[in-house]
Amino acid sequence: MQLSWFLQLLLFWCHLHLVSAFDRSVLKTCSSAGFCKRNRYYGESIQGNNTSSSYYVIDESSVRYDGDEYSLHANVIKSIPSGIKVELPFTLQLLQDGNVVRFTIDESRPHKDYLPKVLNQRRYNETSKWAFADVPSKVPIAKPRKIGNKIIVGSNSTDCRVEISLDSFLINVYWKNELSMVVNERSFLNYEHLRSEDENSKNLLPEESDFDMFHDSFNYSQSDTIPFGPESVALDFTFNEFENLYGLPEHPASFRIEETCGGEPYRLFAADVPRYDVGTRMPTYGNIPFVIGNNEKSAAGLFWVNAADTWIDFKYPEGKAQSHWMSETGIIDVVMFLGDTPMEIVDKYTNLTGRPALPKEAAVGHHQSRWNYYNESDVMNVDSNMEKGNFPYDIIWLDLDYTDEKKFFTWKPDAFPNPARLLKKLGDLGRGLVVLIDPHLKKDYYYSNTVIKNEVAIKNRTGDTFFGTCWPGVSVWIDTFSDLGSKVWGNFYNNFVNGTENLGIWNDMDEPSVFDGIETTAPKNLIHAGGFEHRALHNAYSLTVHQATYNGLSNIFNGTARPFVLTRSHFAGSQRTAGTWTGDNVASWNYLQISIPMVLTSNAAGMPFTGADIAGFLDNPEDELIVRWYQAGLWYPFFRAHAQNETRRREPFLFKDPIKSYVRNAIQLRYHLLPTFYTAFFNSNLKGSPIMKPMIFEKPKYTNFAAVDDQFYVGDSGILVKPITEKNVSFAYVQVADGVYYDFHDLKPQQTSSKNDSSGIKCIGIEAGLDKIPALLEGGHIITKRDTYRKSSVYYRNDPYTLVIAPDAFGNAQGELYADDGKTWDHKSGQYLHSVFSFQDFKSISGNTSNVPSNGEAAGNTLIDKIVIAIGNNNSSIGDTVKVNRNGELHTVNVNKTSPFEAVISNPMVYANETWKIEL
């Protein structure tokens, strides 16, 4: 009977993946999720009752400032008409430069004897431990002042001021003396405090609903015991004079967050959702509770530091953006970021949660994957044919079936009898290998037995090892919230990796996916280290898994190689140790279209190393879709082709011309631009900046760009791309701001036309047959390329650079180049090259360095053997020769006018690791 039940579940789950659209009935809606329905009801009731006094006030006698902790403390008192008062400790701090505001609201709980002894009775308040990169730096608060019924908080050295009302919990946050954000403006604060079911009626507010407070009526989760009863937290935030919000990955929806009035809220809940519905707010694999808004003068960000199931409503009344955040449990922990631009906000956010990791250069290249390559011979055959067809790639991937009976940390003996041999073969060819390892381990073999023996498995509600079903059948799950569990998991890689530096790890199914679980994932009443329920930390689980993987690999490589880890599920802070992708998408045009706003949203939320499976994981793409997806996907920060095991083989060498040629050109273009991409990754590692950059980040003064999510910039390079994402389309309109623009491919100047509106946004029309990618290079930028074809990134390091200069209307342009050894951590000790290039007044080109490695080989070949200048818009002609000054030595070089649009300086004999100047 048990086996039959498991087979039914397995068949059902596979059906979801392989045949039909995702069955939404297995997921809750807000109306079937107790805490979401209750909080929406509460908000509606509060808004409809304008005569009631606030149920939440600050006890003035409790307000105190701790000068040692730089923290303001107070007690929020929740008063219930029955006479019950609940004490909610409140803390406020200013972080970083003083323009970051953090506050928390916890609950003082009495001990309850009726609760299971295996549970920790305090609210889970450790989400920040996982989401923050380190203990955040705090700044002293100037002595808080009381003016009327308000406490005024600020710092002498910042542009931020906070006003806290005492008689109704309300916080006004000012930036440069302008009201920026308001906390609890609509009085949606709701803190469901601890009480037994018998005590419930006298603990309810008049505006509250008691729907599903102690029992779950949803069809698939009626077994949830809900031991603590209702304990949701909710709060509203208003972005004043902001009419656009964006962020909140991962949803298959538009870049600009939509209003949710009359529909479903956005849900943050890690779930296994193959064939997710395009255009919805349904949950998917990753969850980052962070949003940004901006207007022409300023920007603001909000980080809801909570890893429980969360729903968010949004509304845009005139002149403001309103949000209502509702989490099932945990504490209220909020960080608000203030600045002038969206880029400043992401800089502050990633300063708190951690900078995106700088991957090894091979990971920035092209990845070739399939579920599954059958055996070693199949892998090497793909490698050989990719090389014969001149399709560069760096890493080939093995999905689930490389394992022995789906037991992770093993290899199928007849298919991969000698993994070390395979890895050496690939390494000798300049390639790497990535293999899949999931956090569930098949029952009754060494690794699962070790987890159980060390008591680092996730436990069921009674405190015993939890057994569920996933790909191997009955399995256990590692609990990497446990310090020991994290070490055990990291140590598992020792023998498996065995020091092989060209092996990367793919942590899939880490939501976690549980076939016989609730809503495709783990039951919420499972128990983790410290006695905390899974419901309180669900969304952060994957972060703990891939972070333990990354740390384990780092210990093995001991500084000689940067680990590469890909995770399907992710949370705030995941960017420190992993890349990700948009999950089990479909080979259809609408999934190609939605991939762009999905990747842009992740980039805006500090998780830039993101991509989508090319050309759709499920189903078989038509030829035109294949071409257009490679032409779009080459710009994803994570550039991987991947397909499900029942689709037709579609490695690019199998295509027929001209499809094969178009795909080859797209992949090769990624490699020609590797210096530009790697420099973008460097800047992202430095300050969290997007790699695939939303228009609103590049042009924040043009606020209408917040709604433009079908085009983007590449880092700070000035490359502006508008992929074709519709069938039978061969023309693109690119929306641009004021400036000078050139066709990316031939540097022909482009004419702009007005959109006939007041936004200042204009359009450029581009012919884009199947052989062309609509892309522009904005004036004022210099990009770096490598023009020769090589089979992987390793071999490009030996080639010289080409500079491409696109002058602005005044004849000026700037660019930069970052280079290191592409593999080790030596860049952290200064072994890297950072160069800055300038074009001035149509008269000169110069190269200057801000850092040069002492190891001459660390940056590879630094020769610049070609400089291409766009001349179509020049007000000053360039002669037939130029004068080169390299380290005080002068020589003359010829200039070739290869077209009416460009002048080429060949072999100027200048180097990126030196200072030089060329007079035109």
N, C-alpha and C positions, 0 to 999 in steps of 0.2 A: 504493500500500500504506500509506504514512504517513498519507495523508488518510483512508483507510478506518479505520485505527486510531484516529485522532482522533475521527472521527464516532461510532465505537462508544463511546468514552469519554464523549463529550458526551451521547449518548443515555442511557447508563447513569446519568450524574450527574443529568440532567434527570428520569429515572425516579425517582430517589431523592427529588427535590424535589416532584414533581407527583403521583405515583401511590401508591407503597407506603410502608410504614414503613421507617425507616432500616435498611439492611442491616448488621447488627452484624459480619458476617464480615469486613468490610473494616478493622475496627479490631482491634487486638491485645487479648487478655486478659492477665492477669498470667502465666498459664501459658505463653503464647506470646511474652511479652516477656522477653528474656534476663535483663536486670538485675533485673527484678521477681521472676521465678521464683528466681533465684540468691539474692537477699536474703531472700526468705521461707524458702527452704531453710536458709540460714545461721542465721536466727533460730530456727527449729525445732530445728536441730541443737545450737546453743549452749544452748538451754533444756533439751535432753535430756541435756546433758553437764555436770553440776554439779561434776565433779571437776577440770575443766581450769582452769589459771590463765589470767589475762587475756592476750590477745595484744597489748593496747594499754596502755602505761604512760607516765607522764611522767618524762622524764629530769630528776631533781632538780637536777643540776648546770647545766641549761640555764635554770632559772627565773630571771628577772630582771624588774625593774620599771623602765620608762622614764618618768621623771618629766616629760620634755618632751612625750611623746605621751600621757601618762596611760594607759599600756597595760602589761599584764602579758604577758610573752612566755615561751614554753617550747617544748620539742620533745616531741611525742608520738612514741613509738617503737613501730612495729609489728614484732613479732618472729615469724618464721615458723620452724617446727621444722627446716627444712632449713638454718638458720643465717643466712638473709637477714634483714637489719634495714632498715626503711624509715623515713626521717625525715619527720615531718609537723609543720611549724611551726604552733604554736598561739598565738593572741593573744586576750586578754580585755580588755574595756573596760566602764566604766559610763557610760551616756549620759543626757542630759537632766537630770532631777532626781536622778540616781543610782539610781533605782529601775527602770532599764532596763538589762539586761545583754546585751552582744553578745560572741560569741566566733566565731572562725574557725579552721578547720583546713585548711591547704593541703598541697601535696606538693612536696618538693624533688626535682626530676626531673633525671636526667642526660640529656644530649643524645643522641638516637638517630639515627644516619645513615640508617636504613632508612625513616624517615618521610618523606612527600612534602614537598618544600621549600616548597610554597605554604602549609603549615600552621604556625601558631604552636604550639610544643611545650609551652608552659606551660598549666596548667589555666585555664579561663575564670573569672576572679574579678571581673568587672565588672558583674554583675547589680545590685549596689547603686548603681552609677553611674546607672542608669536608674530604679531603684525609689525611691531616696532623693531627697527634694526638694533637699537640699543636704548638705554635709558635716556629719554629725551632731555636735552639741556633746557634749564629753566632760567628765567631772568627775574631779578627782584621786582616786586610790585611796589610802586610808590605808595606811601601810606594811604590805605583806602579812606575815602571821605564819605560821610553821610550827608546827603542833601535832600531834605524832605523825606520821602519814603524810599529813597534810592541809595545804594552803595555805589560809589564811582571807583573804578579800578583802572589803572593804567601804569605806564612806565615812563620815566622822564626822557627816555631815548627812543621812543617809538611813535608811530602814527596811529596807534590803536587805542581806543578807549572803550571800556565796558561799563554799562550801567545796569545794575541789578535791582529790580523792584522787590520790595519786602512783602507788601500786602497781597500781591498776586504774582506767582512765579513768572517773571518776565525778564528777559535779558536783551538789551539793545547793544549791538556791536557797531562801533563807528570806525571808519577808515578815513584818515585825513579830514576829520570833522564832518564827514558825510555818513549818514546812517547806511550801513551796508547789510547787516543781517539782524533779524529779530527772532528770538527763541521763544516759543510758546505764545506767539501773537494771537492765535486762535483758541488758546486754552485747551489744546488736545493732549497736554501732559496726562498720562495715565500710567500709574504704577500699581500693578496688581500685586498686592502684598500677600504674604503667606497667611493662610487660614485653612481650617479643615472644612470638609463638606458640611458638617453639622453647623459650623459657625458662619456659613457663607451668607445667609440672608441679612444678617446684621452688619456684614462687612461690605455690602454693596452700596455704591452711590446711586442716587435716583436715576441718573442718566445711563447707568450700566446695564448691559445684558448679561445673563448668566449662561449663554449658549455654550455648551461643550466645555464648561470650566473644569469638570472632573472626569469626564468621559468623552471619548472621541466617537462620533457617530458616522464618520466617513467610512464608506464600504470597506476599504482596504486597510484601515488602521484602527479598527475597533479593539484590537488587542493591546493598544497603547495604554499603559496603566496610569500615566500622568500622576505620579506620586505626590508632587508638590501642589497639585491643583493649578489654578490660574496664577501665572507669574509673568505675564507679558509686560513689556515697557513700550511706551509710545510717546512721541513728541513731534511737534510741528516746527518747521523752520521757514522763514520768509527771507528771500533774497530781494532786498529793496532796490528798485530801479534796475532790475535784471529781468530780461524777457526771454532768455535762452539758458537752458541747463544742458549739460552733456556729461557723459561718464557712465557709471553704473554697469560695467560689463559683468556678465556676458549675456546679451540678449540679441536675438535675430531680428533687430528692429533698427529704426533710423538712428543716426548719430545724435540729433537733437532729441532730447527726452520729450515724449509726447504727454499731453494732458490725459489723465486717466478717468475723468469724470464720466460716469455711466458705464465704465468698462472695468477690466481687471487692472489692479495695481501691478507695478513691476515687482517681480518676486526674486529674491536672492535665496536660492536653495540648491545646493549641488545635487544634481540628479543625472542619471544615465538616460539621455533623450535622443536616440538616433532618429534621423529624419525630423528634427525639430521643425515646428511650424514657422515659416518665414513671415515676418511682420508682426509677431506677437510679443507679449511681455512675459511669456512663460519662462520658467527657470531652465537653465542649461547647466553646463558643467562647472563653469567658473563663476566666482562671485566677489566683486570688489565694491564695497559700500562707500563709494566716493563719487561726488559730483562736483562740477565746476560751473560757474556762471561768469559772464563778463558783460560789461557795457563799454562805451567808448572811453571811459575814464578809469575804470578799475575792474578788478576781478575778485572773486571769492570762491573758496572751496569748502566742502563739508565732508568729513570722514566720520561715519557712524561705526564706532569700534565695537562691533558685536558680530559674533560668528553663528548665532542661532538663525533659524528660519525667519526671514524678514520680508515684509511687503512694504512698498512705498507708493503713495499717491502723489500726483503732481497736478498743479493747476497754475494757469497763467492769467490771473486778472490783470487789468491794464496797469503797467508800470511796476510789476513785481512778479516773482516766481515763488510759488508756495509748494512746500513738500510736507508730507506726513509720513513719518517713519514708525514702523510697528514691528517689534521683534518678539518672538515667543517667550524668551527668557533672557537671563543675563542682567547686566546693569546698564544704565545709560552712561555711555562713555563717548564723548563727542570732541572732535578737534575741528576748529574753524580756522581757515587760512585766509589772510588778507594780503592783497598786492595790487599792482597796476595792470598786469597782463596774465592770461592763462599760463604762460610759460613760467612766470614767477610762482604761481600756485603749485604747479607740478614739481617745481624745484623744491619748494618747502615740503610738499607731501612726501617726495622720495627722500628728502633729507631725514624725515621721520621714519618712514617704513623701509628705507634702504634703497640704494642706487641699483639700477638694473646691472646685472653682471656683464662684464665684457667677455663675450664668448671667444673661444679660439676661432681663428679666421676661417678654418674649414667649415665651421657651423654656419657661417654667413654665406656659404656657397649653396650649390644646388644639391638637394637630397632626393634620392630615388628609393621608393618604397612600394611594397605590396604586401597584402595579407594573402598568401605568404610566399616567399621564395622557398622552393621545395627542399633544396639541399645545397651542399657546397658547390656542386657542379652548376646548378642553376644560378647561384650568385656570381660565379666567375664567368659564366656565359653572358649574363647581363652586363657585367663589367666590360668584357671584351667587345661586345657589340656597341655599347655606349662609346667606347674609344674609337672603334672603326667608323662610327657615324659622326664623329666630331661633336658629340654631346658631352660637354664638361659636367662633371659632378664630383662631389667630395665624399659623400657618405651614402652607403646603402643600408637599408633597414630590414630587420627580421621581426615579423609579428609573432603572434602567439605560438604558431605551430613549429617553431624551431625547438621548443622544449620537449622533454621526455614526458609524455602523458600530461602535458599542461602543468607540470611541476616546475615552478620558477627556481632559478639558479641551477638548472640542469639543461643538458643539450640532448636532442633526439639522437641516439647513438648511431643509427644507420644513415641518417641524413647529414649529421655534422659530427663525424667520428673524431675529428681533431680540430677543435676550435682555434687553438693556438696557431696551427698551420694556416687556417683561413685568414686569421687576422694578420699574420705575417705577409701572406700573399698580397692582401689589400694594402697593407702598410708600404710594401715595396713599390706599389703602384701609385702611392700618394693618396690613398683612400682610407676611409674609416668605416666602422660598422657600428650601428646602434641596434640594440635588442630590447625587447619588451620585458619588463618585470613589474608585476602588479602586487599590491599589498595584501592580496589574499593567497593563502598557502594551502595546498591540498592536504587533507587530513592524513596522518600516519606516514610521514616521511621525515627525514632528518630535520629540515628547516622548520616545519610546523611543530614537530616534537620539541625542538629547541625553544621555540616561542612559548609553548605551553609550560615546559620545564622551568623557564625563567620567569614565568608569570607575567609576561608582557603581551599577552593576547587581549584584545578587547573582550570585556566580560558581558554576560547577560545580566538581566535585572536582579538576579539573586547573587551575583558575584562569581559565578562560574564561567569557564571559557565559553564564549559565544561561538556556535557553529552555524554557518549559513551556507548557501550554495552560490557558486559562481562557475567560471569555465572548468575548473578541475573537478567539479562536483562538491561534496561536502568540504568546507574549508574553514580556516581560522584567519583572523585579521590581526596584523601587527598593530600594537598601540604605541605609536611614536609620540604621543603626548607624554609618555613616560620617558624619563631620562635614560633609564636602562633599556627600554624598548628601542629608543633611537640608536643607542650604541650597538645593540644586538643586530638591528637592521643594517646599520652601516658596516658592521663586521662581516655580514653575509657576503659582501662583495669581494672580500679578500681573496678567497680561492677562485671565485668566479672570474674576476677581472685579472687576477694574477699579474698585476703590474702592467698590463697591456694598455698603452696610452691612446691607441686609436679605437678604443671601445667606449661607446656612450650608452646611456641608459634611458629608457622610455618608461616612465611610470604612468601606466594607463589604468582605467577603471578605478581611479582613486577618489571617487566622490564620497564614500566608496560605493561601487556598484554591487548590489546584493540581489541575486535573482529572485529569492523568496523573501526579500525585504519589503518594506512599505514605500510606495512611490519610487520604486526602482532602486532604493538605497537602504541604508541601515535603519533598523528600528530606533526610534528616538530614546527609548528607555534603556539602551545599552549603557555600560558604565566604563569610564576611562580612569586612568591613573588619578589619584587624589579623590576618588569617589564622585566624580562629576558625570552627569548624564550626557549622553551623546547629543541630545537636543540642544545643549548649551554651546557646543563647540563644533557642530557638524561642518560648517562651511570652512573651517580652518584645518580639517583633518588632512586634506591633500598636501597642504603646506608643510605639515610636520613630516609627511612621508618623503616628499622630494627633497626637503631640506636635509633629512637624515641620509638620503641617497647621496646628495651632493657632498656632505661632510665626510661620508665614508669614502667616496672616491678621492676627495682632496687628501685624506690621510694616506691613501694608497699611493697616489701620485707624488705626494710629498714635494709639491712645488714644481715638479718637472713638466706638468701638463695641467691645463685648465679642464675641469670636468665639463662634459656636456650632458645635461639632463633635460628631458622634455616631460611635461606633465599635462594631463588632460584637464583635471580640475585644478583650480587655483584660487588664491585669496590675496588680500592686501599683504604685501611683503614677499609674495612668490617670486617677484622679479629679481630678488637677490640671488636666487639659485637655479632658476629654470626658465625655459621658454615654454610656449604653449601653442595650441591651435584651436580652431573653432569646432572641432569634434566631427561627428559622423554626418557630414553634409551629403548632398545628392548632386549627381551630374545633371543639373538643369540650370537654365539661365537665371532663374530667380535666386538660386543659391550663390551663383557667381555675383549677382548684383548685391546681395546682402552681405557678402564677405567683406566688402570694402568698408561700410560703416561699422561692422563688427571689429575689424582690425584697427580702424581709426579710433574707436571707443577705447579699446585696450591701450592704445598708445597714449590717449589722453589721460588714462587712469594709471600711468606709471608702469604698465606691463607691455613694453614695446616689442619684445621678441615674440611676435605672434604672426600666424599665417593661417591659411585655409588649405585643405587638401585639394590639390590640382589633379585632375579636372572633375572633382566630385568623388567622394569615397564610394558611394552607393550608385548603382546603375551604370549604364554605358553612355558616355557622352558622344554627341555627333561631332563630326570633324570641325565644323566652324566653332563650336563651343570649346573644343580642345585648344584651338589656336588662340581664341580670345582669352581663355583662362590662363594659359601660359603668359600671354602678353600682359595680363593684369597681375598674375602671381609673381612674376619676376621682381615686382616692386615690394611684395610682402617682406617684412624683415625676416621671417622664417619661410623659406622657399622650398617646399616639399611637394613632390608628386606622390600620391598614395591612392590605393584602390582596394576595395573589398574582394575577398577571394572568389566570389562567384561572378565577378565582372570579367569581360574580355581582357586579355593581356593588352596593355597599352603603354609599354615602354616606348619612348619616342623613336627609337630606331625601327619600330614596327610600322610606323605610319608611312603612307605613300606621299610622294611629292605631288603638289607643292606644300601639303600640310607639314611634312617632315622638315622642309626648309624653313617654314615660318616658325616652327617650334624651336628648331636649332638656333635661329637668329635670336629668339627671345632669351634662351638660356645663355647663349654666348654674350648677349648684352649685359646680363647680370654680372658675368665675370669681367667684362671690360670695365664695369663700374665698381668692381670690388673696392678699390681705394676710396671711392666716394661713400659706399655703404659702410665700410669699416670705420671711416672717420665719423659717420653718423652714430655708429655704435659707441665709439669713444665718447662723443658728446653726451650720449644718453647715460653712459656710465658715470660721467662727470657731474651731470646736473639733472638727470631724469628726463631729458627732452625727448619728444617723440622721434622715431625714425621714419615711420610713415605718418607725416604730419598733417593734421586737419587744417583746412583753410583758415579757420578762426584763430589758430595758433600763430600762423604766419602773418595774418593781417587782422589783428584784434580790433582795430578801429572800425573795420567794416563788419558790423555785428550781424548783418544778413548772411555772412559766410557760415554762421553756426548751423544753418540748415542745409548747407552744401556738403553732401557726403558721398558724391560719386567722382570726386577728384581730390588730389592731395599733392603736397610737396614731399620731396625726399630729404629728410633732415634739414640742414641749413644750406643745402647745395643750390637752391634756386630752380631745381628741376621740378616742373609742374606737370602732372600726369592726369589724363582723363581717359581711363580704359573704356573700350567698347564692351558693354555688358548686355547688349540686346542682339537678337538674331536679325540678320539681313540689314545691318546698319553699317554704313561706310562713311559717315560724316559725324563730327563731334563739335559741339559748342563748348568751349572752355571759358568759365567765368574767371575774370581777372580784376585786380585792382589797378589803379593808375600805375603806369610804368612802361618800360620797354620790354618787349618779349620777342624771342627768336624761336624758330622751329628747332627743336632739339636735334633733329637728324641732319639738317644741312645748314643751320644757322641763318636761314632766310628770315628777315624781319617780318613781324606779323602786324597786321592792321587790326585795331580794336574798334568795336562798334558799341554804342551805348545800349543799355537795356531799357532805356526810357523810364527810369525810376530815379528816386532821390538818393539811392544808396551809394552811388558812386561806382558800383560794380559794372564792368563792361564784359563783352564777349569777344572771343576769337574763334572763328570757324576753321576747322581743319579737315581736309580730305583724309579719310582713313580706311582705305581698302584693307583686305585681309592681310596684306603684307606690311601694314604700317600701324604703329602704336601712336596715338595722339599724345604728344608730349612737347612741352615748351621749356626753354631755358630763360629765366627772367634776367633782364639786364641788371648789372651790379654784382654778378657772381662769377667765380672761377671754379671749375670742377677739375678733378684729376681722374685720369683713365689709364688703362693699359690696353693697347690695341691688338697685340698678337694673340692668336688662339693658343690656349694650353688646356690640358685635360683636367686639371684640378688647381685649386688655389696654391698648392705647394709650388707648382712650377711657374705661376705668374710672378712669384717673388723675385725671379731672376730677370724680369723684363723691365725696361725703362718706362717712365711715365710720359703721358701726354697731358698738357694743360689746355683747357678750352676756356677762353675768355669771352664773356658776354658783357660788353660795356653798357652802363646805363646812359641816360640822355646827356650826362655831363662827362662821359668818357672815363668813368671810374668803375672799378670792380674789385671784389675781395674774395678770397677763398682760403682753404686750409687743407692740410694733409696730416693724418695720423698714421703711423706705421710702427709695428713692433715685430717680435719674432713670430707672432701669430699663434703661439702655443703655450708658453710658460707664464709664470707670474713675474718674470724679471722686469716687466714694465713698472711694477710697483716700486722697484728700487731705482727707477730712472732710466731703464734701458728701453727707451722708446724715442721716436722722432716725432716732433710736432713742428710743422712749418706753416708759415703764413705767406700768401702770395697777394700782390697788389698790382692793380693797373690804374694809372693816374693820368687824367686829363688827356687821354689819347696819346700821351707822350712817352710813357715809360712803363716797364714791367719790373717788379722786384720780388725777390724771395728772401725771407728772413726766418730764422729759427727761434723758437721759444724753448726747445729742448732737443739735444742731440745725444744719442746713446754713446757711452764710452766704448761699447762693444761695436765695432764697425759692421758686423754682420747682422746685428739685431734687427735692423730695419729693411734688410734685403737690398736690392738694387735701388739706388736713389737718383740715378741719371734721369734727367728730363731731356728727351731727344726730339720732342716736337711741342711747339706752342701754336695753337690755332686761335685766331682772333676774329670775332664777328665784326665785319666792317660795313655791313649794309646801312647801319644807322650812324656811322661815324661822321662827325663834322670836320674831321681832319684826316687827310689821306695818309696812308702808310707807304713809305718809300720802298725801293727795291732792296735795300740793305738796312741792317740795324747794327748798333754797336753794343757789344757785350762786355761788361765789367765783372769779372769773376776773381774775387780775392785780389783786386788791384791789377790784374792782368787783362789787357784789352784785346779784343779781336772782333772782326766784322763777319757777319753771317748774312746770307741771302734770304730774301723773302719771296715766296711764291704765291701768286694770286690764283688759287686753284679754282675759284668760282667768283661770281660777283659778290658773294656773301662772306667770304672768308679769306684771310691771309695766313699763310703757314710759314713759321720759322722752323726750319729743320736743322737738327744737330747744333743747337746753340752751345752745347757743352757746359751746361749748368747742372747743379745737383740740388736735390731737395734738402740735403743736410748741410748746405752752405749758404752764405749770404752772397747775393749777386744782384745785378741791375742791368737791364737792357734799355737803351735809349732808342726810341723809334724815329 
